[in-house]
């Protein structure tokens, strides 16, 4: 019994410690800068002394108003949605086909293809992006969302290959072979027999691909113009360009706006994510 109590207490403390930064930031996003970044008394961030004095209420939405309306943060949100959608769709399309082909191939070169993909994935993103800059400038395609999507897919594809290849290995070959005995072609067996079984692995891999594109800073900040920025570079620009004007709360509100969808996404797909992780999608 004491061991169970200790374990539960540890989990509760861990959850509180993990959730506190986000909860604190979410709370502070409804305060003014003088309260949230108060150097005199940190309790001002809770009580909202200056917020009440400046706005007449303990909570204010000025930070969200400034970020979304004055600074056009909604454009960055739309750009992020476009980038993440196409990165996930393209990565999963090629990842499922390539992972299935490598898992079912009996040739020795499949091992070296996976090793080459792993080496490419381990390289720092800034090293890869710097090689793209000159040809992108020469071709006149720098600054566009489509160009960034292509680069993010190239960076993410080795990861999806490894994830999905490992998951395909956990699915018996008898499944697709039985489908082919019943008259299916190889692709029909893949689409009708294998894919329905491995949906948890696809969703798990898709979530990691989503997080790569959603949270990326290096690639998007180097390859996109100010008008086409995604959320993370846009938040960074708030901190750099508006801090002198006392509008840091724009960045705080934007951070909360960017993090909130991730909680909804994980909660919605939590069962599939757990099933994918426990079914061997990250083995290998």
C-alpha positions as CSV (number, residue, x, y, z in Angstrom):
1,X,0.0,0.0,0.0
2,X,2.7,2.6,0.8
3,X,4.4,1.7,-2.5
4,X,1.1,2.4,-4.4
5,X,0.7,5.7,-2.6
6,X,4.2,6.7,-3.3
7,X,3.8,5.8,-7.0
8,X,0.5,7.7,-7.3
9,X,2.1,10.7,-5.5
10,X,5.1,10.6,-7.9
11,X,2.8,10.5,-10.9
12,X,0.7,13.4,-9.6
13,X,3.8,15.5,-8.9
14,X,5.2,14.7,-12.4
15,X,1.9,15.7,-14.1
16,X,1.8,19.0,-12.1
17,X,5.4,19.8,-12.9
18,X,4.8,19.0,-16.6
19,X,1.6,21.0,-16.9
20,X,2.6,24.0,-14.8
21,X,4.6,25.9,-17.5
22,X,1.7,25.8,-19.9
23,X,-1.0,26.5,-17.3
24,X,1.1,29.4,-16.0
25,X,1.6,30.8,-19.5
26,X,-2.1,30.4,-20.3
27,X,-3.1,32.2,-17.1
28,X,-0.5,35.0,-17.8
29,X,-1.7,35.5,-21.4
30,X,-4.8,37.3,-19.9
31,X,-2.7,39.7,-17.9
32,X,-0.8,42.8,-18.8
33,X,3.0,42.8,-19.1
34,X,3.5,44.7,-15.9
35,X,1.8,41.8,-14.0
36,X,3.1,38.7,-15.8
37,X,6.7,39.9,-15.9
38,X,6.6,41.8,-12.5
39,X,10.0,42.0,-10.8
40,X,8.5,43.4,-7.6
41,X,6.1,40.6,-6.7
42,X,5.4,37.5,-8.6
43,X,1.9,37.3,-7.1
44,X,1.0,40.2,-9.4
45,X,0.7,37.6,-12.1
46,X,-2.0,35.9,-10.1
47,X,-3.9,38.8,-8.6
48,X,-3.5,41.1,-11.7
49,X,-3.0,44.3,-9.8
50,X,-1.7,46.3,-12.9
51,X,-4.2,44.5,-15.1
52,X,-7.1,45.8,-13.0
53,X,-5.5,49.3,-12.9
54,X,-5.1,49.4,-16.7
55,X,-8.2,47.6,-18.0
56,X,-10.6,47.7,-15.1
57,X,-10.7,43.9,-14.9
58,X,-8.5,41.1,-13.6
59,X,-8.3,39.5,-17.0
60,X,-7.8,41.0,-20.4
61,X,-7.7,39.8,-24.0
62,X,-5.5,42.6,-25.3
63,X,-2.6,40.1,-25.9
64,X,-4.8,38.0,-28.2
65,X,-6.3,41.1,-29.8
66,X,-2.8,42.4,-30.5
67,X,-1.4,39.1,-31.8
68,X,-4.3,38.0,-34.0
69,X,-5.6,41.3,-35.3
70,X,-2.8,43.9,-35.0
71,X,0.0,41.5,-35.9
72,X,-2.0,39.3,-38.3
73,X,-1.1,36.1,-36.4
74,X,-4.0,34.4,-38.2
75,X,-1.9,34.4,-41.4
76,X,0.8,32.4,-39.7
77,X,-1.8,29.9,-38.4
78,X,-3.2,29.4,-41.9
79,X,0.4,29.0,-43.3
80,X,1.1,26.4,-40.6
81,X,-2.0,24.5,-41.4
82,X,-1.1,24.3,-45.1
83,X,2.5,23.3,-44.4
84,X,1.7,20.6,-41.8
85,X,-1.2,19.1,-43.9
86,X,0.9,18.6,-47.0
87,X,4.0,17.4,-45.1
88,X,1.9,14.8,-43.2
89,X,0.0,13.6,-46.3
90,X,3.1,13.4,-48.6
91,X,5.3,11.9,-45.9
92,X,2.8,9.2,-45.0
93,X,2.0,8.4,-48.7
94,X,5.6,7.8,-49.6
95,X,6.4,6.4,-46.1
96,X,3.7,3.7,-46.2
97,X,4.6,2.6,-49.8
98,X,8.4,2.7,-49.1
99,X,8.1,1.1,-45.7
100,X,6.0,-1.7,-47.0
101,X,8.3,-2.3,-50.0
102,X,11.4,-2.4,-47.7
103,X,9.7,-4.6,-45.2
104,X,8.7,-7.2,-47.8
105,X,11.8,-7.0,-49.8
106,X,14.3,-9.9,-49.5
107,X,17.2,-8.0,-51.0
108,X,20.2,-7.0,-48.9
109,X,20.3,-3.5,-50.2
110,X,17.2,-2.6,-48.1
111,X,19.4,-2.5,-45.0
112,X,21.8,0.0,-46.6
113,X,18.9,2.1,-47.8
114,X,17.6,2.3,-44.2
115,X,21.1,3.1,-42.9
116,X,21.5,5.9,-45.5
117,X,18.1,7.2,-44.4
118,X,19.1,7.1,-40.8
119,X,22.3,9.0,-41.5
120,X,20.4,11.7,-43.5
121,X,17.9,12.0,-40.7
122,X,20.6,12.4,-38.0
123,X,22.2,15.4,-39.8
124,X,21.4,18.9,-38.3
125,X,18.6,20.6,-40.2
126,X,20.6,23.8,-40.6
127,X,23.3,21.8,-42.5
128,X,20.7,20.5,-44.9
129,X,18.9,23.8,-45.4
130,X,22.0,25.8,-46.1
131,X,22.6,23.6,-49.1
132,X,19.2,24.4,-50.5
133,X,19.5,28.2,-50.3
134,X,21.7,29.0,-53.3
135,X,19.7,26.9,-55.8
136,X,16.4,28.2,-54.4
137,X,17.6,31.8,-54.9
138,X,18.9,31.1,-58.4
139,X,15.6,29.4,-59.4
140,X,13.5,32.1,-57.8
141,X,11.5,29.7,-55.6
142,X,12.8,30.9,-52.2
143,X,10.2,32.2,-49.7
144,X,7.2,30.0,-50.9
145,X,5.3,27.5,-48.8
146,X,5.6,24.8,-51.5
147,X,9.4,25.0,-51.3
148,X,9.4,24.7,-47.5
149,X,7.0,21.7,-47.8
150,X,9.4,19.9,-50.1
151,X,12.3,20.4,-47.8
152,X,10.4,19.3,-44.7
153,X,9.2,16.2,-46.5
154,X,12.8,15.4,-47.5
155,X,14.0,15.8,-43.9
156,X,11.0,13.9,-42.5
157,X,10.9,11.0,-45.0
158,X,13.7,8.9,-43.5
159,X,12.0,9.0,-40.1
160,X,8.7,7.8,-41.6
161,X,10.4,5.1,-43.5
162,X,12.0,3.7,-40.3
163,X,8.8,4.0,-38.3
164,X,6.6,2.4,-40.8
165,X,9.1,-0.2,-41.9
166,X,9.4,-1.4,-38.3
167,X,5.6,-1.6,-38.0
168,X,5.3,-3.5,-41.3
169,X,7.8,-6.1,-40.0
170,X,5.4,-6.8,-37.1
171,X,2.6,-7.7,-39.5
172,X,2.9,-11.3,-40.7
173,X,3.5,-11.8,-44.4
174,X,0.8,-14.4,-44.4
175,X,-1.8,-11.6,-44.3
176,X,-1.0,-10.1,-47.7
177,X,0.0,-13.5,-49.2
178,X,-3.5,-14.8,-48.3
179,X,-5.1,-11.8,-49.9
180,X,-3.1,-12.4,-53.1
181,X,-4.1,-16.1,-53.0
182,X,-7.7,-14.9,-53.0
183,X,-7.1,-12.9,-56.2
184,X,-5.8,-9.6,-55.0
185,X,-2.8,-7.9,-56.6
186,X,0.1,-6.8,-54.5
187,X,-1.2,-3.3,-54.2
188,X,-4.7,-4.5,-53.5
189,X,-3.4,-6.7,-50.7
190,X,-1.5,-3.8,-49.3
191,X,-4.5,-1.5,-49.5
192,X,-7.3,-3.9,-48.4
193,X,-5.5,-6.3,-46.0
194,X,-2.4,-4.6,-44.6
195,X,-3.4,-0.9,-44.2
196,X,-6.5,-1.5,-42.1
197,X,-4.4,-3.5,-39.6
198,X,-1.7,-0.9,-39.3
199,X,-3.8,2.3,-38.8
200,X,-2.4,2.8,-35.3
201,X,1.1,2.9,-36.7
202,X,0.1,5.3,-39.5
203,X,-1.5,7.6,-37.0
204,X,1.5,7.5,-34.6
205,X,3.9,8.2,-37.5
206,X,1.6,10.9,-38.8
207,X,1.6,12.6,-35.4
208,X,5.4,12.7,-35.3
209,X,5.4,14.1,-38.8
210,X,2.9,16.7,-37.8
211,X,5.0,17.8,-34.8
212,X,8.1,18.1,-37.0
213,X,6.4,20.5,-39.4
214,X,4.3,22.2,-36.7
215,X,7.2,23.0,-34.4
216,X,9.9,23.6,-37.0
217,X,11.9,26.8,-36.7
218,X,15.1,26.3,-38.5
219,X,13.7,25.4,-41.9
220,X,10.7,27.8,-41.9
221,X,12.7,30.8,-40.6
222,X,15.4,30.3,-43.3
223,X,13.1,29.5,-46.3
224,X,10.0,31.7,-45.8
225,X,9.4,35.4,-46.3
226,X,7.8,37.5,-43.5
227,X,4.5,37.3,-45.3
228,X,4.6,33.4,-45.4
229,X,5.9,32.8,-41.9
230,X,4.5,29.9,-39.9
231,X,3.6,30.2,-36.2
232,X,7.0,29.5,-34.6
233,X,9.0,32.1,-36.6
234,X,6.1,34.5,-36.2
235,X,6.2,34.2,-32.4
236,X,10.0,34.7,-32.5
237,X,9.5,37.9,-34.6
238,X,7.0,39.2,-32.0
239,X,9.7,38.9,-29.3
240,X,12.3,40.6,-31.5
241,X,10.2,43.4,-33.0
242,X,7.7,44.3,-30.4
243,X,9.5,43.9,-27.1
244,X,10.7,47.5,-27.1
245,X,7.1,48.7,-27.4
246,X,6.0,46.7,-24.4
247,X,3.9,44.2,-26.3
248,X,5.6,41.0,-25.3
249,X,2.1,39.7,-24.3
250,X,1.4,39.3,-28.0
251,X,4.0,36.6,-28.1
252,X,2.6,35.0,-24.9
253,X,-0.9,34.9,-26.3
254,X,0.5,33.5,-29.6
255,X,2.3,30.8,-27.7
256,X,-0.9,29.7,-26.0
257,X,-2.7,29.8,-29.3
258,X,-0.1,27.5,-30.9
259,X,0.1,25.0,-28.0
260,X,-3.7,24.6,-27.4
261,X,-4.3,22.6,-30.7
262,X,-1.6,20.1,-29.8
263,X,-3.5,19.1,-26.6
264,X,-6.7,18.7,-28.6
265,X,-4.9,16.6,-31.2
266,X,-3.2,14.3,-28.7
267,X,-6.4,13.8,-26.7
268,X,-8.4,13.0,-29.8
269,X,-5.9,10.4,-31.1
270,X,-4.7,9.1,-27.7
271,X,-5.9,5.6,-28.2
272,X,-4.4,5.2,-31.6
273,X,-1.2,6.7,-30.5
274,X,-0.8,4.3,-27.6
275,X,-1.8,1.4,-29.8
276,X,0.8,2.3,-32.3
277,X,3.6,2.8,-29.8
278,X,2.9,-0.5,-28.0
279,X,2.4,-2.4,-31.2
280,X,6.0,-1.9,-32.2
281,X,5.8,1.1,-34.5
282,X,8.9,2.6,-32.9
283,X,11.0,-0.6,-32.7
284,X,14.2,-0.9,-34.7
